């Protein structure tokens, strides 16, 4: 492996860790935001926190994860004959869909139109864990 490839891998992993931190934290903020009265200082503080987390950390980290991941695949010649990578890409796509769902829910909170209860966001706080487990298993074991 070249130094360049290893640096790409480092950037991919750092992007992924940052993205996942946000994916785990934002639904937890939503849980607390559900209990804050609309228009309250607490609700307005959550709106700022949620916006900054999404725009400043999660969105750039998601883009970095995809960019460095695809670049790694290209540099490593992983796109032909490596079936586990395509399965991984499917699960990363599901994680990306989840990310955009979080963006939609954040916009609902920002506009004071959230209709979901805290229990929904508690469940959503746990859901990406299953995707992450599958992705890590595929990367480490490369089963097919």
N, C-alpha and C positions, 0 to 999 in steps of 0.2 A: 504494500500500500504506500502511496506517495504521501508526503506531508500535506499536499493540497487536499487530497481525499480525506485525510484525518481531520483537517480543519473544517471541511464541509460537514463531516460527521459531528464534530463538536458543536458547530452552529445549529445543526438540525436538532440535536439533543437539547441544547439550551433553549431553543425556540419552543420545542415540545414541552419542556418542563414549565416554562412561563405560561404557555397556552393552557396547560392542564391545571395549573394553580388557579387561573382565572375561571376555568370551567367548573372547578370545585367550589370556588368562593362566591361567584355571582349568584347562584341559586340560594345560597345561605343568606346573602344580603336580601334577596327577595322574601325569604321567610320572615325576616325581621321587619322588612318594609310593609308586609301585609298587616302588621300590628300597629303601624304608625298611622295616626289619623291624617286624612288628606288635608293638605295645607299647613300641617304642623311643621315646626322647625326640624323635627326628627325626619319627617318624610322628605323635606327638601334636602337635608343632608344626605340621605340615602340616594336621592336622585343624582347628586354630584358624585358620590362615591361610585355608583353604578356606571355612570357615563365615563368617568375617568378610567375605571378598570377596563371597560370595553374598548374605548378608543385608544387609550394610552398603552395598554398591555396586551389584552386578548387579541384584538384584531391584528396588530403588527406581528404578534407571536404566531398566530394562525398562518398568516402569509409567509412568515419565515419558515415555519414547519413544512409547508407545501413546497416552497421554492427550493430550500436546501434538500428536502427529501427527493424531489424530482431530479435535481442536479446530481445528488448522490447516485440515484439509479442510473442516470446517463453515464456518469464517470466510471461507475463500477460495472457497467454492462449488464445491469440487472433486469432489463426489460424484455429479454428474450429467454424463454425456457425456464423461467423462475415463477412457478405458479403461486407460491406463498406470498410473493410481493403483490400480486393482483388481488388476492384475498385481503391482505393488509390494506391496500388502497381502498377497497370497498368499505372496510371498517373505519378508516380515516375519513372517508366521505360521509359516513353516518355521523361521525363526531363533528364534522363540518356542518352538517344539517342541524345537529343539536346546537352548535354555536349560533347559527342564524336564528334558531328558535329563541335562544337567550336574548339575541338582539331585539327580536320582536317583542318579547315580554318586557324588556327594559323600556322600550318605547311606550308600551302601555302604562307602565308605572310613571314615566316622565310626563305623560299626558293625563295622569290621574284617572285612567280608565281600566285599571287592572280588575278583572272579574274572578281571578283564581284565588283559592284559599292557600294558607300557609302549608297545609298538608300536601298539596300538589307540588309545591316547590321543595318540600322535604324529600319527596320521592325523586324529583328531578335532580336533586343534589347527589343522589346515589347512582342514578342511571349511567353516567359516563364511566363509572368504575368498571362496569362489565365490558364496555368497549375497550378500555385501556388494558384490561387483563388479556383479552383476546389478541390485541395488537402486540403486546409485549411477548406473549407466547409465540406468536408467529415470527417475530423478529429473532428471538433467541433460539428457538428450536428449528425454524425453517423446515416444517414437517413435509413439504412436498414441493 
